[in-house]
């Protein structure tokens, strides 16, 4: 389910799509997470979400104790 934020660095405007299975909608949210059994505390993996799947994906990660942050994609990219 992980999706790269820049799928094709050579493309002038790479398509950023939702990480939900089968969804091809544009992502507008970044769900930052980590599995504390596998990752160091500062490590962040990301899933991308459209408005429709943000809550579902967030709940999936939160139930497992993995969800660390949910931020708009534009804000996440500005941090990078």
C-alpha positions in Angstrom: 0.0 0.0 0.0 2.9 2.3 0.2 3.0 4.8 -2.7 6.0 7.0 -3.5 5.4 10.7 -3.3 7.3 11.1 -6.6 6.6 8.1 -8.7 8.5 9.4 -11.7 11.1 12.1 -11.0 11.4 12.9 -14.7 7.8 13.8 -15.1 7.0 17.5 -14.7 4.0 16.8 -12.6 3.9 13.2 -11.3 0.5 11.7 -10.6 0.1 11.1 -6.9 -2.7 8.7 -6.3 -4.5 7.2 -3.2 -2.9 4.2 -1.6 -6.3 2.5 -1.0 -6.6 -0.8 -3.0 -8.1 -0.1 -6.4 -8.4 3.6 -6.0 -7.0 5.8 -8.7 -8.1 9.2 -7.2 -5.7 12.0 -6.7 -4.2 11.9 -3.2 -4.6 15.0 -1.0 -3.5 13.6 2.4 -0.3 12.0 3.7 -0.7 9.4 6.5 2.6 9.2 8.3 3.1 6.0 10.2 5.6 3.5 11.6 5.5 0.0 13.1 7.3 0.3 16.4 8.3 -3.4 16.3 10.1 -2.8 13.0 11.1 0.8 12.8 13.0 3.3 14.9 10.8 5.9 16.6 11.8 8.7 14.2 11.2 6.7 11.0 8.1 7.6 9.0 6.5 5.5 6.2 3.7 7.1 4.2 0.4 6.2 2.7 -1.4 8.6 0.5 -5.1 9.1 0.6 -7.9 10.8 -1.3 -10.7 12.5 0.7 -12.9 9.4 0.4 -10.3 7.0 1.9 -8.5 9.2 4.4 -10.7 8.1 7.4 -10.6 4.4 6.5 -6.8 4.2 6.0 -6.3 6.3 9.2 -8.5 3.9 11.2 -6.6 0.9 9.8 -3.3 2.3 11.0 -4.6 3.8 14.3 -6.1 0.5 15.4 -2.7 -1.1 15.2 -1.0 1.9 16.9 1.0 2.8 13.8 -0.5 6.2 12.8 1.6 9.1 13.7 0.3 12.0 11.7 -2.2 13.0 9.0 -1.3 16.1 7.0 -2.4 17.7 3.7 -0.2 16.6 0.8 0.8 20.2 0.0 2.0 20.7 3.6 4.0 17.5 3.6 5.7 18.4 0.4 6.5 21.8 1.7 8.3 20.2 4.7 10.5 18.1 2.4 
